[in-house]
């Protein structure tokens, strides 16, 4: 009586097919993971910039509402800053307030106290959209943050018609 023995290994063809399939899956899987990671970073950065921009615009608009219209001065802090990147005014309570771009920072200066509102400012401008009505001020800002591989994500936000109430 002759008994057949079962082979315990794999054939060369089966091993080669398995290696090829694993190689293809690892190549595709790595690319998919990189894309998912980039998408996550872009999305989270966009959400953070939107939140920061809304917060900055809220503070600036709220303070501008309290300004005395005849005290508003729009200029720039230094020659290295963009035109119209600083606004100075006197609030109804009598204290002077300044919002200005200093490099990549947006600073709020009230008296001797300075506070940084954002560290991601790329561009900031205060303008009078109508020359016949200086109680309306347009605020425009662009925030930018580095995300990956030397790339950046920018968000532009403009608020037309912030009315000075006093």
Rosetta constraint file for C-alpha pairs under 8 A:
AtomPair CA 10 CA 14 HARMONIC 6.21 0.50
AtomPair CA 10 CA 15 HARMONIC 6.51 0.50
AtomPair CA 11 CA 15 HARMONIC 6.40 0.50
AtomPair CA 12 CA 16 HARMONIC 6.17 0.50
AtomPair CA 13 CA 17 HARMONIC 6.18 0.50
AtomPair CA 14 CA 18 HARMONIC 6.18 0.50
AtomPair CA 15 CA 19 HARMONIC 6.21 0.50
AtomPair CA 16 CA 20 HARMONIC 6.14 0.50
AtomPair CA 17 CA 21 HARMONIC 6.17 0.50
AtomPair CA 18 CA 22 HARMONIC 6.15 0.50
AtomPair CA 19 CA 23 HARMONIC 6.04 0.50
AtomPair CA 20 CA 24 HARMONIC 6.22 0.50
AtomPair CA 21 CA 25 HARMONIC 6.15 0.50
AtomPair CA 22 CA 26 HARMONIC 6.05 0.50
AtomPair CA 23 CA 27 HARMONIC 6.18 0.50
AtomPair CA 24 CA 28 HARMONIC 6.22 0.50
AtomPair CA 25 CA 29 HARMONIC 5.69 0.50
AtomPair CA 26 CA 30 HARMONIC 5.96 0.50
AtomPair CA 27 CA 31 HARMONIC 6.58 0.50
AtomPair CA 28 CA 32 HARMONIC 6.21 0.50
AtomPair CA 29 CA 33 HARMONIC 6.12 0.50
AtomPair CA 30 CA 34 HARMONIC 6.22 0.50
AtomPair CA 31 CA 35 HARMONIC 6.22 0.50
AtomPair CA 32 CA 36 HARMONIC 6.10 0.50
AtomPair CA 33 CA 37 HARMONIC 6.09 0.50
AtomPair CA 34 CA 38 HARMONIC 6.20 0.50
AtomPair CA 35 CA 39 HARMONIC 6.09 0.50
AtomPair CA 36 CA 40 HARMONIC 6.14 0.50
AtomPair CA 37 CA 41 HARMONIC 6.25 0.50
AtomPair CA 38 CA 42 HARMONIC 6.11 0.50
AtomPair CA 38 CA 148 HARMONIC 7.85 0.50
AtomPair CA 39 CA 43 HARMONIC 6.04 0.50
AtomPair CA 40 CA 44 HARMONIC 6.00 0.50
AtomPair CA 41 CA 45 HARMONIC 5.95 0.50
AtomPair CA 41 CA 147 HARMONIC 6.77 0.50
AtomPair CA 42 CA 46 HARMONIC 6.08 0.50
AtomPair CA 42 CA 147 HARMONIC 7.09 0.50
AtomPair CA 42 CA 153 HARMONIC 7.17 0.50
AtomPair CA 43 CA 47 HARMONIC 6.23 0.50
AtomPair CA 44 CA 48 HARMONIC 6.16 0.50
AtomPair CA 45 CA 49 HARMONIC 6.05 0.50
AtomPair CA 45 CA 145 HARMONIC 7.53 0.50
AtomPair CA 45 CA 147 HARMONIC 7.35 0.50
AtomPair CA 45 CA 153 HARMONIC 7.18 0.50
AtomPair CA 46 CA 50 HARMONIC 6.09 0.50
AtomPair CA 46 CA 153 HARMONIC 7.14 0.50
AtomPair CA 46 CA 154 HARMONIC 7.96 0.50
AtomPair CA 46 CA 155 HARMONIC 7.37 0.50
AtomPair CA 47 CA 51 HARMONIC 6.17 0.50
AtomPair CA 48 CA 52 HARMONIC 6.12 0.50
AtomPair CA 49 CA 53 HARMONIC 5.94 0.50
AtomPair CA 49 CA 143 HARMONIC 6.70 0.50
AtomPair CA 49 CA 144 HARMONIC 7.66 0.50
AtomPair CA 49 CA 145 HARMONIC 7.98 0.50
AtomPair CA 49 CA 155 HARMONIC 6.70 0.50
AtomPair CA 50 CA 54 HARMONIC 6.10 0.50
AtomPair CA 50 CA 155 HARMONIC 7.24 0.50
AtomPair CA 51 CA 55 HARMONIC 6.22 0.50
AtomPair CA 52 CA 56 HARMONIC 6.17 0.50
AtomPair CA 52 CA 118 HARMONIC 7.38 0.50
AtomPair CA 53 CA 57 HARMONIC 6.04 0.50
AtomPair CA 53 CA 143 HARMONIC 7.22 0.50
AtomPair CA 53 CA 157 HARMONIC 7.03 0.50
AtomPair CA 54 CA 58 HARMONIC 6.02 0.50
AtomPair CA 55 CA 59 HARMONIC 6.38 0.50
AtomPair CA 56 CA 60 HARMONIC 6.16 0.50
AtomPair CA 56 CA 117 HARMONIC 6.53 0.50
AtomPair CA 56 CA 118 HARMONIC 7.44 0.50
AtomPair CA 57 CA 61 HARMONIC 5.84 0.50
AtomPair CA 57 CA 159 HARMONIC 7.67 0.50
AtomPair CA 58 CA 62 HARMONIC 5.96 0.50
AtomPair CA 59 CA 63 HARMONIC 6.18 0.50
AtomPair CA 60 CA 64 HARMONIC 6.07 0.50
AtomPair CA 60 CA 99 HARMONIC 7.80 0.50
AtomPair CA 61 CA 65 HARMONIC 6.23 0.50
AtomPair CA 61 CA 162 HARMONIC 6.22 0.50
AtomPair CA 62 CA 66 HARMONIC 6.94 0.50
AtomPair CA 63 CA 67 HARMONIC 6.72 0.50
AtomPair CA 63 CA 91 HARMONIC 7.75 0.50
AtomPair CA 64 CA 162 HARMONIC 7.17 0.50
AtomPair CA 64 CA 163 HARMONIC 7.37 0.50
AtomPair CA 64 CA 164 HARMONIC 5.79 0.50
AtomPair CA 65 CA 162 HARMONIC 7.24 0.50
AtomPair CA 65 CA 163 HARMONIC 6.09 0.50
AtomPair CA 65 CA 164 HARMONIC 4.59 0.50
AtomPair CA 65 CA 165 HARMONIC 5.22 0.50
AtomPair CA 65 CA 166 HARMONIC 7.59 0.50
AtomPair CA 66 CA 91 HARMONIC 5.39 0.50
AtomPair CA 66 CA 92 HARMONIC 5.96 0.50
AtomPair CA 66 CA 164 HARMONIC 6.66 0.50
AtomPair CA 66 CA 165 HARMONIC 6.33 0.50
AtomPair CA 66 CA 166 HARMONIC 6.75 0.50
AtomPair CA 67 CA 71 HARMONIC 7.50 0.50
AtomPair CA 67 CA 72 HARMONIC 7.45 0.50
AtomPair CA 67 CA 89 HARMONIC 6.08 0.50
AtomPair CA 67 CA 90 HARMONIC 5.64 0.50
AtomPair CA 67 CA 91 HARMONIC 4.29 0.50
AtomPair CA 67 CA 92 HARMONIC 6.04 0.50
AtomPair CA 67 CA 164 HARMONIC 5.88 0.50
AtomPair CA 67 CA 165 HARMONIC 6.97 0.50
AtomPair CA 67 CA 166 HARMONIC 6.21 0.50
AtomPair CA 68 CA 72 HARMONIC 7.04 0.50
AtomPair CA 68 CA 89 HARMONIC 6.93 0.50
AtomPair CA 68 CA 90 HARMONIC 5.84 0.50
AtomPair CA 68 CA 91 HARMONIC 5.77 0.50
AtomPair CA 68 CA 92 HARMONIC 6.08 0.50
AtomPair CA 68 CA 164 HARMONIC 6.97 0.50
AtomPair CA 68 CA 165 HARMONIC 7.44 0.50
AtomPair CA 68 CA 166 HARMONIC 4.89 0.50
AtomPair CA 69 CA 134 HARMONIC 7.05 0.50
AtomPair CA 69 CA 135 HARMONIC 5.60 0.50
AtomPair CA 69 CA 164 HARMONIC 5.98 0.50
AtomPair CA 69 CA 165 HARMONIC 7.55 0.50
AtomPair CA 69 CA 166 HARMONIC 5.89 0.50
AtomPair CA 71 CA 88 HARMONIC 7.73 0.50
AtomPair CA 71 CA 89 HARMONIC 5.08 0.50
AtomPair CA 71 CA 90 HARMONIC 5.73 0.50
AtomPair CA 72 CA 87 HARMONIC 6.94 0.50
AtomPair CA 72 CA 88 HARMONIC 5.80 0.50
AtomPair CA 72 CA 89 HARMONIC 4.47 0.50
AtomPair CA 72 CA 90 HARMONIC 7.22 0.50
AtomPair CA 73 CA 87 HARMONIC 5.65 0.50
AtomPair CA 73 CA 88 HARMONIC 5.19 0.50
AtomPair CA 73 CA 89 HARMONIC 6.31 0.50
AtomPair CA 74 CA 84 HARMONIC 5.62 0.50
AtomPair CA 74 CA 85 HARMONIC 7.49 0.50
AtomPair CA 74 CA 86 HARMONIC 5.75 0.50
AtomPair CA 74 CA 87 HARMONIC 4.53 0.50
AtomPair CA 74 CA 88 HARMONIC 6.55 0.50
AtomPair CA 74 CA 126 HARMONIC 6.67 0.50
AtomPair CA 74 CA 127 HARMONIC 7.32 0.50
AtomPair CA 75 CA 83 HARMONIC 6.37 0.50
AtomPair CA 75 CA 84 HARMONIC 4.67 0.50
AtomPair CA 75 CA 85 HARMONIC 6.34 0.50
AtomPair CA 75 CA 86 HARMONIC 5.29 0.50
AtomPair CA 75 CA 87 HARMONIC 6.44 0.50
AtomPair CA 76 CA 81 HARMONIC 6.24 0.50
AtomPair CA 76 CA 82 HARMONIC 6.62 0.50
AtomPair CA 76 CA 83 HARMONIC 5.48 0.50
AtomPair CA 76 CA 84 HARMONIC 5.40 0.50
AtomPair CA 76 CA 85 HARMONIC 5.05 0.50
AtomPair CA 76 CA 86 HARMONIC 4.92 0.50
AtomPair CA 76 CA 87 HARMONIC 7.92 0.50
AtomPair CA 76 CA 100 HARMONIC 7.57 0.50
AtomPair CA 77 CA 81 HARMONIC 6.57 0.50
AtomPair CA 77 CA 85 HARMONIC 7.32 0.50
AtomPair CA 77 CA 86 HARMONIC 6.24 0.50
AtomPair CA 77 CA 100 HARMONIC 6.98 0.50
AtomPair CA 77 CA 101 HARMONIC 7.59 0.50
AtomPair CA 77 CA 102 HARMONIC 7.65 0.50
AtomPair CA 81 CA 85 HARMONIC 6.84 0.50
AtomPair CA 81 CA 101 HARMONIC 7.11 0.50
AtomPair CA 81 CA 102 HARMONIC 7.18 0.50
AtomPair CA 81 CA 103 HARMONIC 7.29 0.50
AtomPair CA 82 CA 123 HARMONIC 7.50 0.50
AtomPair CA 82 CA 124 HARMONIC 7.60 0.50
AtomPair CA 82 CA 125 HARMONIC 7.73 0.50
AtomPair CA 83 CA 125 HARMONIC 7.23 0.50
AtomPair CA 84 CA 124 HARMONIC 7.64 0.50
AtomPair CA 84 CA 125 HARMONIC 5.07 0.50
AtomPair CA 84 CA 126 HARMONIC 5.39 0.50
AtomPair CA 84 CA 127 HARMONIC 6.72 0.50
AtomPair CA 85 CA 100 HARMONIC 5.77 0.50
AtomPair CA 85 CA 101 HARMONIC 5.74 0.50
AtomPair CA 85 CA 123 HARMONIC 7.87 0.50
AtomPair CA 85 CA 124 HARMONIC 5.26 0.50
AtomPair CA 85 CA 125 HARMONIC 4.74 0.50
AtomPair CA 85 CA 126 HARMONIC 6.26 0.50
AtomPair CA 86 CA 98 HARMONIC 6.98 0.50
AtomPair CA 86 CA 99 HARMONIC 5.62 0.50
AtomPair CA 86 CA 100 HARMONIC 4.15 0.50
AtomPair CA 86 CA 101 HARMONIC 6.47 0.50
AtomPair CA 86 CA 125 HARMONIC 7.44 0.50
AtomPair CA 86 CA 126 HARMONIC 7.09 0.50
AtomPair CA 87 CA 98 HARMONIC 5.60 0.50
AtomPair CA 87 CA 99 HARMONIC 5.44 0.50
AtomPair CA 87 CA 100 HARMONIC 6.48 0.50
AtomPair CA 87 CA 126 HARMONIC 6.77 0.50
AtomPair CA 88 CA 96 HARMONIC 7.08 0.50
AtomPair CA 88 CA 97 HARMONIC 5.72 0.50
AtomPair CA 88 CA 98 HARMONIC 4.33 0.50
AtomPair CA 88 CA 99 HARMONIC 6.64 0.50
AtomPair CA 89 CA 96 HARMONIC 5.69 0.50
AtomPair CA 89 CA 97 HARMONIC 5.57 0.50
AtomPair CA 89 CA 98 HARMONIC 6.59 0.50
AtomPair CA 90 CA 94 HARMONIC 5.91 0.50
AtomPair CA 90 CA 95 HARMONIC 5.65 0.50
AtomPair CA 90 CA 96 HARMONIC 4.32 0.50
AtomPair CA 90 CA 97 HARMONIC 6.13 0.50
AtomPair CA 91 CA 95 HARMONIC 5.64 0.50
AtomPair CA 91 CA 96 HARMONIC 6.23 0.50
AtomPair CA 91 CA 97 HARMONIC 7.10 0.50
AtomPair CA 92 CA 166 HARMONIC 7.35 0.50
AtomPair CA 95 CA 110 HARMONIC 7.22 0.50
AtomPair CA 95 CA 111 HARMONIC 7.13 0.50
AtomPair CA 96 CA 110 HARMONIC 6.01 0.50
AtomPair CA 96 CA 111 HARMONIC 6.39 0.50
AtomPair CA 97 CA 108 HARMONIC 7.19 0.50
AtomPair CA 97 CA 109 HARMONIC 5.78 0.50
AtomPair CA 97 CA 110 HARMONIC 4.65 0.50
AtomPair CA 97 CA 111 HARMONIC 7.08 0.50
AtomPair CA 98 CA 107 HARMONIC 7.88 0.50
AtomPair CA 98 CA 108 HARMONIC 5.67 0.50
AtomPair CA 98 CA 109 HARMONIC 4.98 0.50
AtomPair CA 98 CA 110 HARMONIC 6.43 0.50
AtomPair CA 99 CA 106 HARMONIC 6.99 0.50
AtomPair CA 99 CA 107 HARMONIC 5.66 0.50
AtomPair CA 99 CA 108 HARMONIC 4.66 0.50
AtomPair CA 99 CA 109 HARMONIC 6.41 0.50
AtomPair CA 100 CA 106 HARMONIC 5.75 0.50
AtomPair CA 100 CA 107 HARMONIC 5.39 0.50
AtomPair CA 100 CA 108 HARMONIC 6.72 0.50
AtomPair CA 101 CA 105 HARMONIC 5.75 0.50
AtomPair CA 101 CA 106 HARMONIC 4.71 0.50
AtomPair CA 101 CA 107 HARMONIC 6.31 0.50
AtomPair CA 101 CA 121 HARMONIC 7.41 0.50
AtomPair CA 101 CA 123 HARMONIC 7.92 0.50
AtomPair CA 101 CA 124 HARMONIC 6.59 0.50
AtomPair CA 102 CA 106 HARMONIC 6.31 0.50
AtomPair CA 102 CA 107 HARMONIC 7.03 0.50
AtomPair CA 103 CA 121 HARMONIC 7.83 0.50
AtomPair CA 104 CA 118 HARMONIC 7.97 0.50
AtomPair CA 104 CA 119 HARMONIC 5.57 0.50
AtomPair CA 104 CA 120 HARMONIC 5.51 0.50
AtomPair CA 104 CA 121 HARMONIC 4.75 0.50
AtomPair CA 104 CA 122 HARMONIC 5.96 0.50
AtomPair CA 105 CA 116 HARMONIC 6.57 0.50
AtomPair CA 105 CA 117 HARMONIC 7.41 0.50
AtomPair CA 105 CA 118 HARMONIC 5.49 0.50
AtomPair CA 105 CA 119 HARMONIC 4.33 0.50
AtomPair CA 105 CA 120 HARMONIC 6.24 0.50
AtomPair CA 105 CA 121 HARMONIC 5.64 0.50
AtomPair CA 106 CA 116 HARMONIC 5.81 0.50
AtomPair CA 106 CA 117 HARMONIC 5.47 0.50
AtomPair CA 106 CA 118 HARMONIC 5.13 0.50
AtomPair CA 106 CA 119 HARMONIC 6.54 0.50
AtomPair CA 106 CA 120 HARMONIC 7.95 0.50
AtomPair CA 106 CA 121 HARMONIC 6.31 0.50
AtomPair CA 107 CA 114 HARMONIC 6.70 0.50
AtomPair CA 107 CA 115 HARMONIC 5.62 0.50
AtomPair CA 107 CA 116 HARMONIC 4.46 0.50
AtomPair CA 107 CA 117 HARMONIC 5.75 0.50
AtomPair CA 107 CA 118 HARMONIC 7.36 0.50
AtomPair CA 108 CA 114 HARMONIC 5.74 0.50
AtomPair CA 108 CA 115 HARMONIC 5.18 0.50
AtomPair CA 108 CA 116 HARMONIC 6.24 0.50
AtomPair CA 108 CA 117 HARMONIC 6.77 0.50
AtomPair CA 109 CA 113 HARMONIC 5.79 0.50
AtomPair CA 109 CA 114 HARMONIC 4.36 0.50
AtomPair CA 109 CA 115 HARMONIC 6.37 0.50
AtomPair CA 110 CA 114 HARMONIC 6.38 0.50
AtomPair CA 120 CA 143 HARMONIC 5.26 0.50
AtomPair CA 120 CA 144 HARMONIC 5.39 0.50
AtomPair CA 120 CA 145 HARMONIC 6.04 0.50
AtomPair CA 121 CA 141 HARMONIC 7.25 0.50
AtomPair CA 121 CA 142 HARMONIC 6.07 0.50
AtomPair CA 121 CA 143 HARMONIC 4.61 0.50
AtomPair CA 121 CA 144 HARMONIC 6.28 0.50
AtomPair CA 122 CA 141 HARMONIC 7.57 0.50
AtomPair CA 122 CA 142 HARMONIC 5.42 0.50
AtomPair CA 122 CA 143 HARMONIC 5.34 0.50
AtomPair CA 122 CA 144 HARMONIC 5.82 0.50
AtomPair CA 123 CA 140 HARMONIC 7.85 0.50
AtomPair CA 123 CA 141 HARMONIC 5.42 0.50
AtomPair CA 123 CA 142 HARMONIC 4.98 0.50
AtomPair CA 123 CA 143 HARMONIC 7.10 0.50
AtomPair CA 124 CA 139 HARMONIC 7.61 0.50
AtomPair CA 124 CA 140 HARMONIC 5.76 0.50
AtomPair CA 124 CA 141 HARMONIC 4.42 0.50
AtomPair CA 124 CA 142 HARMONIC 6.54 0.50
AtomPair CA 125 CA 138 HARMONIC 7.96 0.50
AtomPair CA 125 CA 139 HARMONIC 5.95 0.50
AtomPair CA 125 CA 140 HARMONIC 5.20 0.50
AtomPair CA 125 CA 141 HARMONIC 6.43 0.50
AtomPair CA 126 CA 137 HARMONIC 6.67 0.50
AtomPair CA 126 CA 138 HARMONIC 5.65 0.50
AtomPair CA 126 CA 139 HARMONIC 4.84 0.50
AtomPair CA 126 CA 140 HARMONIC 6.54 0.50
AtomPair CA 127 CA 137 HARMONIC 5.73 0.50
AtomPair CA 127 CA 138 HARMONIC 5.16 0.50
AtomPair CA 127 CA 139 HARMONIC 6.76 0.50
AtomPair CA 128 CA 133 HARMONIC 7.91 0.50
AtomPair CA 128 CA 134 HARMONIC 6.26 0.50
AtomPair CA 128 CA 136 HARMONIC 6.25 0.50
AtomPair CA 128 CA 137 HARMONIC 4.91 0.50
AtomPair CA 128 CA 138 HARMONIC 6.00 0.50
AtomPair CA 129 CA 136 HARMONIC 7.03 0.50
AtomPair CA 129 CA 137 HARMONIC 6.59 0.50
AtomPair CA 129 CA 138 HARMONIC 6.20 0.50
AtomPair CA 129 CA 160 HARMONIC 7.92 0.50
AtomPair CA 129 CA 161 HARMONIC 7.74 0.50
AtomPair CA 130 CA 134 HARMONIC 6.94 0.50
AtomPair CA 130 CA 136 HARMONIC 7.32 0.50
AtomPair CA 135 CA 163 HARMONIC 5.68 0.50
AtomPair CA 135 CA 164 HARMONIC 4.96 0.50
AtomPair CA 135 CA 165 HARMONIC 7.45 0.50
AtomPair CA 136 CA 161 HARMONIC 5.27 0.50
AtomPair CA 136 CA 162 HARMONIC 5.52 0.50
AtomPair CA 136 CA 163 HARMONIC 4.56 0.50
AtomPair CA 136 CA 164 HARMONIC 6.16 0.50
AtomPair CA 137 CA 160 HARMONIC 7.06 0.50
AtomPair CA 137 CA 161 HARMONIC 5.61 0.50
AtomPair CA 137 CA 162 HARMONIC 5.14 0.50
AtomPair CA 137 CA 163 HARMONIC 6.37 0.50
AtomPair CA 137 CA 164 HARMONIC 7.50 0.50
AtomPair CA 138 CA 158 HARMONIC 7.59 0.50
AtomPair CA 138 CA 159 HARMONIC 5.95 0.50
AtomPair CA 138 CA 160 HARMONIC 4.56 0.50
AtomPair CA 138 CA 161 HARMONIC 5.44 0.50
AtomPair CA 138 CA 162 HARMONIC 6.11 0.50
AtomPair CA 139 CA 158 HARMONIC 5.88 0.50
AtomPair CA 139 CA 159 HARMONIC 5.21 0.50
AtomPair CA 139 CA 160 HARMONIC 6.35 0.50
AtomPair CA 139 CA 162 HARMONIC 7.51 0.50
AtomPair CA 140 CA 156 HARMONIC 7.72 0.50
AtomPair CA 140 CA 157 HARMONIC 6.04 0.50
AtomPair CA 140 CA 158 HARMONIC 4.18 0.50
AtomPair CA 140 CA 159 HARMONIC 6.12 0.50
AtomPair CA 140 CA 160 HARMONIC 7.94 0.50
AtomPair CA 141 CA 156 HARMONIC 5.96 0.50
AtomPair CA 141 CA 157 HARMONIC 5.43 0.50
AtomPair CA 141 CA 158 HARMONIC 6.11 0.50
AtomPair CA 142 CA 154 HARMONIC 6.79 0.50
AtomPair CA 142 CA 155 HARMONIC 5.56 0.50
AtomPair CA 142 CA 156 HARMONIC 4.20 0.50
AtomPair CA 142 CA 157 HARMONIC 6.07 0.50
AtomPair CA 143 CA 154 HARMONIC 5.57 0.50
AtomPair CA 143 CA 155 HARMONIC 5.22 0.50
AtomPair CA 143 CA 156 HARMONIC 6.37 0.50
AtomPair CA 144 CA 152 HARMONIC 6.61 0.50
AtomPair CA 144 CA 153 HARMONIC 5.59 0.50
AtomPair CA 144 CA 154 HARMONIC 4.16 0.50
AtomPair CA 144 CA 155 HARMONIC 6.32 0.50
AtomPair CA 145 CA 152 HARMONIC 5.47 0.50
AtomPair CA 145 CA 153 HARMONIC 5.49 0.50
AtomPair CA 145 CA 154 HARMONIC 6.54 0.50
AtomPair CA 146 CA 150 HARMONIC 6.79 0.50
AtomPair CA 146 CA 151 HARMONIC 5.94 0.50
AtomPair CA 146 CA 152 HARMONIC 4.21 0.50
AtomPair CA 146 CA 153 HARMONIC 6.39 0.50
AtomPair CA 147 CA 151 HARMONIC 5.81 0.50
AtomPair CA 147 CA 152 HARMONIC 5.31 0.50
AtomPair CA 147 CA 153 HARMONIC 6.63 0.50
AtomPair CA 148 CA 152 HARMONIC 7.24 0.50
